[in-house]
């Protein structure tokens, strides 16, 4: 179907046909342009052409696979006659590069390579290559006789045979696209299977690069093709740079472009793109405009905040935005679920990076109990490093950056990017702490949340349940000496998100003109309840006892003044239409708390 009826503005491609889909789970470019609304990032094709062998790294579920399909459709010589249908109304379609439709495109997806024994890994990898090359030879069967390719018995030999046919028949060169190049090797890494990882990458048991392997030989064939012209360009995506580095001579010509300022937005949405995209979705599907502020607020709280270099603008995770927006369109109301379980990074990574569970818990406590960030040298991200350095103690925060768990706050500091990742860290905290009576605690909090939402319960009742069944019953006494307000705003918000996202949107450290308030619950459309603003004040047991804090009848005036200033700042927002209940909670170590409703 032609896109001739579409319109493009502000980087948004919006087809005028009614009810275009939200492209969650849609990877194929042809299906995307035919059936979906989407953000047009085709302009970055021009910038990618500056490098013959770009490698683009981003955390999982960030839209990398769509770019692979976009490039495959753009450069494929077999799709030359369909260019207008596929790209006619996009930015690159209006001003294409000379290289369009000029390659034989060979694509791989290594996320489907299953991990077993070393022999099983090699066999599964070979099947993956056979399938990809088989599809390639069928697509280009009219250009040459590819029968010799079928005689190959190893991945590298298979690629060599393809290159030989291209050379002998003077065909267009290959454009090789590998999606998730490091997926199965990362599985080996996180499961502590270092011997198998070394063998796959062509290293001995000590990690020295002294042997050939099926994986290294496979990449060496592409390197040879780049040298003799049978391979024109390559494009690889993945999460980490370590496998590429550990392959050493296998493919030492790859250029990691993920940190280039002109390519930072290749995947993900900018704030302006997100706003325009939401506008077009609302217009396309006839959604009430009254929902829009809540939608934009949810997208920003849960999926924004990724800054991949110091000073860069924030990016939204595009895949998870589409998950939320798909649910919005399907239900025609604000989705009750705001966190896609598929975005969760396996806690095995955290354990592997920290080396021991004790150190993993120590690190996650720093983030959850005290809200600590990480001081880093951004130049270290540009240097090459293999598995050994990646798992060194000093590299821990950089590793979390690559996994999408931390992002740049300033030039030299990293922080947790959004509420989705904060919630993930609370889950890590709970799991590493090996809490008991989890079901009992969840039941108690769930009943209090149900009462608050439906049966006249109060926020104080909810906090009582949180205090008794989560804080008091679980957290060791010695932990309270090092805590601050961050623990309570983070864990209380996380528990609220588990049960109350149908009724409220939540924020921690909401940034107003008067500063940052600790906790904010905003009623969703149709919920006739006031917003709840909570300011936490934390005292260690010793400080609480010395100041006689627990049981006092009035909070300190400075905290009250600050909390009321936050309320005034909220009320001044032009889009604000809720009454605001304000509470100060003074937490006294693990002995108790004062609840002051102002």
N, C-alpha and C positions, 0 to 999 in steps of 0.2 A: 504493500500500500504506500502510495506516495505521501510525502510530508508536505506537498505543495500547499496544502490548506493551513499549515501551521504558522505560528508566529514565534519569533525569537526576540527576547529582550532581557537585558541585564544578565546575560548568561543563562537564561532559562529557556528551554525549548518547550513550548506549550502547544500541543496539537488541539485543534478546535473541535474535533469529533468528540461527542459526549462520552463521558465515563471512561476516560483513559485510566489505566491501572496505575497504582503506586508500585514501582519496580523492586519491591522487596523479594529477594530470591531470584530475580531475573538477571542473568549474567550475559546471555546471548545478545549481541548488539542489534541484530536484525529484529529480534522480538521486541527489544527495548524501544526502538524508534517506531515500530509498527503499532505497539499496543499501550505504551506507557508515557506518562509525563516524566520528565527527568531534567536534571541540571546539565547544561551543555558545557563540558570541559574539553571539547575537541581542540581548542586553541593550543593546548599543551603539546599536541602532536608536532607542531613546528619546533617547539623548544627541545623536544626529545631528539629531533634529527641532528642537533648539535653534537651528539655523542653516538658512535656506532654501536656501543655495547653497554647501554644503560642498565643498571640494577637499581630497582626501586623498592625500598624497605618501609613497611608500615606495620603497626600491630594488626592482629587478626581482625576480621570482620570490618575492614575499613574501605571496602570497595575496590580492592586491587584487581580482582578478576574481571570486572567490567572493563577496565582499561585494557587488559589483555585482549578481550574480544573486540573492543573498539579498534585497536591497532591491527588485529588480524583482518578485520573487514576492510579497513582503509587501504592496506598495502597489498591485498590479495589480487593477483593478476586475473584470477578466475571470476572476480566480482566487478570487473571494470564496467560492464554494461549496467550494473545496478547502482553505480555510484550516486546518482541523483536521488534514488529512493533511500539510500542508506545515509547520505550525508548532505543532501541538497539544501536543507534548511538549517544546517549547523554552521558554526563559525568557520570551521575548516572547509566545509563544502562551498562556501561563498568565495574562498580564496585558497584553493588547495595547493599543496607543495608539488614540485615536479616528480617526487618519488611515489606519488599515489598509484596504487594498482600496478606496481612494477616488480613484485617479488613472488616467488613460490613460498607460501606461508606454511611453516611446520610448527604446530603447537603441541605442548605437553602440559599436563596437570599432574604434578607429583603428590597432590593431597590424597590421591587414591592409592598410593603405594602402601600396602599394609606391612607392618613391622612384625617379624617373627624371628626365627633363627637367622643367622647370616645367610645360609643357603636359601631360606625362604624369602628374605629381603631381595636377594639377587634375582631369584625367579620372578617375584612379583614386579620388580623394576623392569625386567625384560618383557614381561607381558604388557606393562604400561607402554613401553617403547614400541612394541609390535603393534599395539592397537592404534597409537598415534600415527605411526608411519604407514600402517595399512590404510587409514583414512586419507592420508596425504596422497598415496599412490592412486587410490580410486579417484580422488578429486582431479588429479592431473594425468589420468590414464591416456588421454588423447595426445599428450605432448611427447611421450616417449614410451619405450618398453622398460618397465620397472621390474620385470620378472627376476632379475638377479638379486634385487633387494630381499626377495623371499628366501633366498638361500643363506642369508646371514644367520649366525647362531649366537651372536653377542651384540649388545647395544651399540658399542663403538663400531663394530663391523657393519651393522645396519646403516648407521649414519654415513660411513665411508662409502657404502654402495650407492646411497642416494647421491652423494657428492660426485661419485664417478659418473653416474648417468647424466647429471647436470653438466659436467665438464665435457663429456663426449658429444652431447647433443646441443651444446652451446645454449643452454636454457638460461632463463633469468635466475639470479642467485636466490638463496634461501633467506627468508626472514624467520629466525628461530625465536619463538616465544615460549618461555617456561613459567608457568604459574605455580606458586608455592614450591619454589626450587628446593627449599630446605625443610619441608614439612616432615618427611619421615626421618631425616637425620635429627631434627629437633626432638622427635619422640624418643630417639635413642639417648639423646643428651639428658632429657628430663627424667628418664627412667634409670639413670646411672649405668647405662650399658656402654661404657667407654671403650671396651675392647672391640665391640661391633662397630661403634662410630669410627674408631681409628682404622679398622679394616676397610670400611666403606670409603673413607677419604684417602686411603693409600698410605697409612701410617703404621709403624710397628707398635708393639705393646707399650712402648715408652712415649709414643706420640710423635716420633721422628718420621719425616716423610721419606721413606726408603723403598716403598714398594708400589707397584701398579695395582689398581683396583678397577672393577667394572664401572664405578661411578666416575672416577678420575679419567679413565680412558674415554668414556662417553663425552665428557666436556672437552678433552683434548682434540677430539675429532672436529668439534665446532671451532676451536682455536685454529686448527690447521685449515679449515675452510675459510676463515677470515683472512688467512695469509694467502691462499691461492685464489680467492674470489668466488668460490662456490657458495660461501656464506656471505651475504651482504651486510646484514645487521642482526643483532640479537636484542632481546628484551626479557629480563628476568625479574620476577617479583618474589618476595619472601618477607620474613619477619626479622631475621638476624643476619649479620654479616659473617658469622663465624665459620659456617660451612664453606662459603666462598673462599675465605682466607685459608682454611685448612686444606682445601684442594690444591693449594699452592700452584705448581706449574700446570695443573689440569686446566685452569681457566684464570690465569692471572692478568687477563686483558679486560675483565669486567670493570666498569666504572660506576661506583655507587653515587647516584645523583639525588638521593633522598633529601640531602641538606642544602641543595642549591636553592637560592632564594626564589628563582623564577619557576621552580617546579614544586615548591612546598604544597601548593594547592591542587596538585594533579588528582589526588583523591580527597574526599571530604568536602564539606560545604563551608563557605564563608558565611558570615552573619547576613550580609546583603543577599546572597544567593538563597539562603534559608528563608528569609522573609518573602522574597519574590516567589519562591517555590510554593510556600504555604498559601500565598495569595492565589496562585493559579490552581492549586488543589481545591481551595474553597470555591472558586468560581466554577471549576469544572464539575464538581460534585454537589453544588448547591448547598453547601454547609452554612449554618447561620454565623454571621460575622461575630456574634457575641462570644463564640467559642475561641476566636482567634488569639486574644491575649493569653488565655490559659495554655493553648497549644504552643505558642512561641515561648512562653515561660517554661513549660515542661521541657521542650527541646533544648533550651539553654542550660537549665539546671542539670539535666541528666546526660546530655550528649555533647555539650560544648566544652571548651576549655583546653583543647589540645594545642600546644604551641611547640613546634618541633625544633625551632631554633630561637635563641634569645632575640627579643624585639619583634618577632614575627606576629602576625595577627592570629587570633584564635580560630580554630577549625572545629566544626561539628563532625562527629562520626556519622557519615552519610548512610551507611548500612543500617545502623540502629535508628536513625531518624526515619528511614523508610519503613522500618518495622512498626514504629509507633504510628506513623501516618497511615499505613495500611489498616491498622486496627481502628484508627479514627474514622476512616472512610467506611469500613465495613460495619461499624457499630453506630455511626452517625452521632457519636458522643465522645467525650474525653475518655480514652482508654483507662480501665482500672489498673492495668499492669503497665509499668513504665520501664522495667528492666528486662531485656531479652536475655534469657539464661545462656544463650549461645555465645554471648560476649565475654563470659566469665573465663579468666585465665586460670588454668589448673593450678591448685595450690602446690602441686608437685614442683612447679617452677620455683616457687618461693622457697620451698624446702631445699631444692637442689642448689640454688644460688647461695643460700645461707649456710649450706654444708651440714648443719645439725638442726634438729627441731628446737633445741634450746636457743640457738642464735636466731632462728627464724622468728620465734616468739618474741625475743628481745627486740628485733627490728620492727615487727608489726606493732608492738606496744609503743614504740617511739612515734609511730604514725597515728595510732588510735588514741592512746592515753594522753599524749602530749602535743600532738599535731605538728611534730617536727618535720621540717623539710630536709633537703640534702644539698650540701655545697659541692659543686662540681666545676670542672674545667671543660667548657664546651669544646675546646680544641681536641680533647681526647676522643670525641665522637667521630672525628674525621680520620683518625689514624686506623690502620689495619690492625685487627686482632683476631686471634683464633680462640678455640675453646679454653685453653689454659688461662689466658688473660681474662676472658669473659667471666670465669668463675673465681677470679682472684678477689680477695676481700675488698680491696679499694675500688673495684669495678662494680660493686653491688648496685649503687644507684643508677649507673649507666645501663645496666642490664634491665632494671625496672623501666627505664625510659624506653628501651627498644620494645618491651612487652606492652607498652601503653599504660602502665600503672603509675608512672610519674611523668610530668611534663614541665617545661620551663616556666618559672614564675618571674624570674629576673635573669640577668646575664649569667649569674653564677649559682642560681638555686633552682631546685626542682620541687614540685609539689604535686599532690593528688589533683587531677584535672576537674572532676565533677562528682556529683552525688552517686552515680552508678559505680564508680571506682571506690568511693568512700564506703559504700555498702559492701563491696567486695572485700575491702580490708577488714571490715567488722566481721564478715563471715570467716576470713582467715584467722582473726583474733579468737573467735569462738572455737574454731576447729583445733587450732594449735594449743589453746588453753585446756582442751579436753574436758569441757564442762559436762557435768552430770545433770540429770533431771531436766534435760532440754525440753522434752515434751510437756512437762509440768509448767515450765516457765512460759512456753509459747501459749499454752492453753490459758493461763492466768492473764497474760497480756492481751490475748485475743478476745477474751470475754470483756475485759475493760474497754478495749477498742470498740467492740460491738455496742456496748452500753453508751459510750460517748457518741457514736455515730447515729444510733437508732433509738435509744431508750433513756435519754436524759442524763447519761453519765457525764462526768466532768473530767477536765484535763488533770486535775489533782488526783482523781481516782486512777487515771491512766499512769501517772507518774508513780503513784504508790505501788502499782503492780510491777512497773519497771524496776523500782528501787528494791522491793522485797525479793523478787524472783530472778532478777538479773544482777543487779549491783551487789546487794547484801549477800545473796546466796552463793555467788560465783567468784567474785573478784577477791584475790588474796589480800589480806590486810596490809602487807608491805608495799603493795602496788600504789596505795593511796598517798604515800609520801612523795611520789614523783608525778602525780597527775596534775592536770589543770582543767579548765573548763572544756577543752576540746573533747575529752572523753565523753562527757555527758551530752553535749550537743550532737556528737557524731553517733554514738550508740543509741541514744533516745530517738534520733531522727531515723536511724536504720530500722529500729523496731516499728516505728510509726509507718514507715514505707511498706513494711511487710503486710500491714492490715488496713491502712486507711487511705490508700491512694485513689480509691473510688470517690472519696469525699474531700480530700485536701491535696494541694500541692505543697511540697515542703522545701525549705531552704535552710542552710546553715551559713552563718556569717554573711547574711544578706547585706549587700553593700549599698547603703543609703548616703544621702548628703551629710548625715550626722555621724557616720561611722558604720561599723558592722555589728548587727545584732546576732545573737547566738542561734536562735531558733525561730522560724516563722512558718506557721501553717496557714495556708490561704485556701478558703473554701472554693470548691470547683463550681462551675455554673449549675444552678438548680439546688445548691446546698444552702439553706437559709440559716447559717450559723456565723458567728463573728470569726474573724481571723484571730489566731492566737500568737502573740509575740512573747517569747520567753528569754530573759537574760539570766545566765548562770553566773554565780559567784562562788568560787571554790576556796575552801580553807582546809589545810591539812588538819589532822586530828589535834596536833599540838597547837596550831594557831587558833583553831576553833575553841579549844579549852582555855587558852590564855585570854582570848577576847570575849569569852562567855557568849559565843555566837548562837549555839543551838538553843532553841526555845525562846529567843528574844522576840519581842512583839513588833519591832519596826526594823526594816532594812536600812542600810546606810544611805544617806541622802544622795551621795554621788551616783550610786548605782541606779537609784530611782530616777534621778534627773536624766541620766543617760538613756534609760529605757523609755521614758516619756518623750525624749527627743527623737528616738527612733520612730515612735508612733506618729509624731507630727510630720516627720519626713515622709513616711508611708502615705499618710492622708493627703499630702500635697501632690502625689502622683496623679496626673490627669486621667489615668485609666483605673484608678482605685475607687471602688464603690462598696467596701465592706466596713462595718464597725470593727474595731480592733480591741481585743482584750489583752491587757499587759500583765505579765507576771514576772516577779523576781524570785529565783530559787537559789537559796544559799545552801550549798552542800558542805557538810562538815565531815570530811574524811569518810570513814565507813560507819560513822555512828548515827547519822541522821541528817535531816535537812529541814529548812524553813521554807514554807510556801507563802509568798506574799502576793495576793491579787490586788493590783493597784486600781 
